[in-house]
Amino acid sequence: MATFYNRVVKNLDTSRIAAFQSTSDSTIVLSILVANTDGQSADVTIEQDSSADVLEAYLSKNIAVPSQSNLDAISNKFILPSGKKIALLSSASGSLDAIISYVDV
């Protein structure tokens, strides 16, 4: 049976934060929502990293999140293999929050 989860990451930083690591080859990422809680626009970068924190691919790079708004950062579901990580970083410390929604099948 499928189990649904949310991983909340508050106050993204200008350095990479490993927000989530898959523990199953059946992890499907449904959405990554990013909210700007500050009065200034900020950019978000979302990466798929290896288990050793090495960049493998960008899911988004320097995408603007306007002040007091949100962004649905991915338009399709994707499978995150076991051991792989989703890393997040912001152009402005403390102004972005993120929610990663995923399912383990």
C-alpha positions in Angstrom: 0.0 0.0 0.0 1.2 3.5 -0.9 2.2 5.9 2.0 2.1 9.6 1.4 4.5 12.1 3.2 5.5 15.7 3.4 8.9 17.0 4.3 9.0 20.6 5.4 12.1 22.7 5.2 12.0 26.2 6.7 14.3 29.1 6.1 16.4 27.9 3.2 20.0 29.1 3.2 22.4 30.3 0.5 24.3 27.0 1.0 23.0 23.7 -0.1 20.6 21.9 2.3 20.0 18.2 1.8 16.2 18.3 2.3 15.3 14.7 1.6 17.0 11.4 0.9 15.1 8.5 -0.7 15.4 5.1 1.1 13.5 3.2 -1.6 13.6 2.8 -5.3 9.8 3.3 -5.2 9.9 6.9 -4.0 7.8 9.2 -6.2 8.2 12.9 -5.7 4.8 14.5 -6.3 5.5 18.2 -5.8 8.0 20.7 -4.4 6.3 23.8 -3.3 8.4 26.8 -2.4 7.0 29.8 -0.5 8.6 33.3 -0.1 7.9 34.6 3.4 9.9 37.8 2.9 9.3 41.2 1.4 11.9 40.7 -1.3 12.0 38.3 -4.3 14.4 35.4 -3.9 15.6 32.7 -6.2 15.5 28.9 -5.5 17.7 26.2 -6.8 16.7 22.5 -6.5 19.1 19.7 -7.2 19.2 16.0 -7.3 22.4 14.9 -5.5 24.1 11.6 -5.0 24.3 9.9 -1.6 27.7 11.6 -1.3 26.2 15.1 -1.8 27.5 15.5 -5.3 25.3 17.4 -7.8 23.8 15.0 -10.4 21.2 17.3 -12.0 19.3 20.5 -11.5 15.5 20.3 -11.1 15.4 24.1 -11.2 18.2 26.7 -11.1 17.8 30.3 -9.9 14.0 30.4 -10.4 12.5 33.6 -9.0 9.9 33.3 -6.2 8.3 36.7 -5.9 7.7 38.3 -2.5 4.8 36.8 -0.5 4.0 34.2 -3.1 4.8 30.6 -3.9 6.1 28.4 -6.7 5.3 24.8 -7.7 8.8 23.9 -8.7 8.1 20.7 -10.6 5.5 20.1 -13.2 5.7 16.3 -13.3 6.1 13.5 -10.8 9.5 11.8 -10.8 11.1 8.8 -9.2 14.0 9.4 -6.8 16.1 6.3 -6.6 17.3 4.9 -3.3 20.1 6.9 -1.7 19.6 10.0 -4.0 18.9 13.4 -2.3 17.0 16.5 -3.1 18.9 19.6 -2.1 17.6 23.1 -1.9 19.3 26.5 -1.7 18.1 30.1 -1.9 19.6 33.4 -3.1 18.6 35.0 0.2 19.0 33.3 3.6 15.8 32.7 5.6 13.3 34.0 3.1 12.1 30.7 1.5 10.3 27.6 2.9 9.7 24.4 1.0 7.4 21.4 1.2 8.4 18.2 -0.6 5.4 15.9 -1.1 6.2 12.3 -2.0 4.9 8.8 -1.9 6.5 5.4 -1.2 4.8 2.7 -3.2 
